Amino acid sequence: MNPFDPKTVLLAKHAQHVVLVHFPIALFLTAVGFDAAAQWTKKPVFATVARYNMMIAAIATLPVMLTGLLAWQWQLEGHKLKGILLQHLVLGVISSILIWLVWWMHRRASRIAFRLPVELLAALMVAVTAHLGGFLSGINTPG
């Protein structure tokens, strides 16, 4: 198998999900950091950076969820999910919904008092989802 063959890269059964998932994670966690900095320093440029990162992170969740569902269909042939894979799917959907909610909160009103706690909850969900994904990919296996 040639790692540079376009057919291998584009048609791998789950590789796209594993690669794409890092974009919304990084964008969202960076946005949370910038939003916290904006609230702490009162500098509007940090809030602007946070808002754009949130928007791109929210949009980036769509292909991630699509490729995750396709990986499920291709690798497991649509069999019923259970265990860590089911938890990863449920938490992934919750994480995506929370990312979209936080972006919506940024769009609607920049001074929503409970926005930062919702962002931190979403960041925790993203972290737990990523942790489970690491187990599924073999990165976080014991030993």
Secondary structure as the mmCIF struct_conf table of DSSP 4:
data_model
#
loop_
_struct_conf.conf_type_id
_struct_conf.id
_struct_conf.beg_label_comp_id
_struct_conf.beg_label_asym_id
_struct_conf.beg_label_seq_id
_struct_conf.end_label_comp_id
_struct_conf.end_label_asym_id
_struct_conf.end_label_seq_id
TURN_TY1_P TURN_TY1_P1 PRO A 3 PHE A 4
HELX_RH_AL_P HELX_RH_AL_P1 PRO A 6 LEU A 11
BEND BEND1 LYS A 13 HIS A 14
HELX_RH_AL_P HELX_RH_AL_P2 ALA A 15 LEU A 20
TURN_TY1_P TURN_TY1_P2 VAL A 21 VAL A 21
HELX_RH_AL_P HELX_RH_AL_P3 HIS A 22 THR A 41
HELX_RH_AL_P HELX_RH_AL_P4 PRO A 44 LEU A 76
TURN_TY1_P TURN_TY1_P3 GLU A 77 GLY A 78
HELX_LH_PP_P HELX_LH_PP_P1 HIS A 79 LEU A 81
HELX_RH_AL_P HELX_RH_AL_P5 GLY A 83 ARG A 108
TURN_TY1_P TURN_TY1_P4 SER A 110 ARG A 111
TURN_TY1_P TURN_TY1_P5 ALA A 113 PHE A 114
HELX_RH_AL_P HELX_RH_AL_P6 ARG A 115 SER A 137
TURN_TY1_P TURN_TY1_P6 GLY A 138 ASN A 140
#
